Amino acid sequence: MANNKSVNPKQMTLAAWIKTSYMDDKWRRIFDKSYTQGYALSIAGDFGKNQSQRGLLSLEMGPGNHFMLTRKKVADGQWPSGGGHL
C-alpha cells in the first residue's frame, strides 16, 4: 500500500492470524509502515548474533525506536487458540 495520511491514525488496532513454523535470521513483516517513523508488526529474526528472538512477535513504532517482543514464540506451526493475547 502506498504511503497515505489515512494509514497514520492517532490510535489504531492491529490484528493478524498467523500460522507458520518458519524461523530464520530474517525479520518477516506482517504489517510494515516504516518501523522508524510509523509501525511494523513482524515475526522476529536475529538481532545481531542473538538468535533467542527468532519466532517471537515484534511490534516496532517510531519516530524513534520503540520496540516490544512477545514472550511466546508465534512461529510454532499452530493457529492461535482461545482468543488469548500474546
Secondary structure, DSSP 8 states (H G I E B T S, - for coil): ----GGG--SS-------------SS-EEEEEE-TTTSEEEEE---BTTB-TTTTEEEEEETTTTEEEEEEEES-SS----TT---
